[in-house]
Amino acid sequence: MAVNDVGVKVMGSAHHSVASDNGTPPSVQSAEEYHRMLFFQLVDNILESINSRLHQKNIQFYVDDEELILSSANKPTESPEDRAAFARLIASE
């Protein structure tokens, strides 16, 4: 097993070099590096999808509802202000 110029162990025939020019990403040096790159691209795509779903405009409505329900469940009695806030929230929908 050989070690390439970036310090990654590579198998004899798995080592290939693609020239990098004019600002292109660095070349893939081994099958391990290639699959590592694909894995991290997959993780980045998953995180971007989750982030975009969690930052939709409609999600704030559900966050507010959840907070209201949890705060109501943790209070022994409902105050008139809480009842009015809930009525306003339902009316704004």
Summary of the structure (lengths in Angstrom):
residues: 93
radius of gyration: 26.7
end to end distance: 64.6
largest distance: 75.9
contacts: 179
relative contact order: 0.08
helix: 57%
strand: 4%
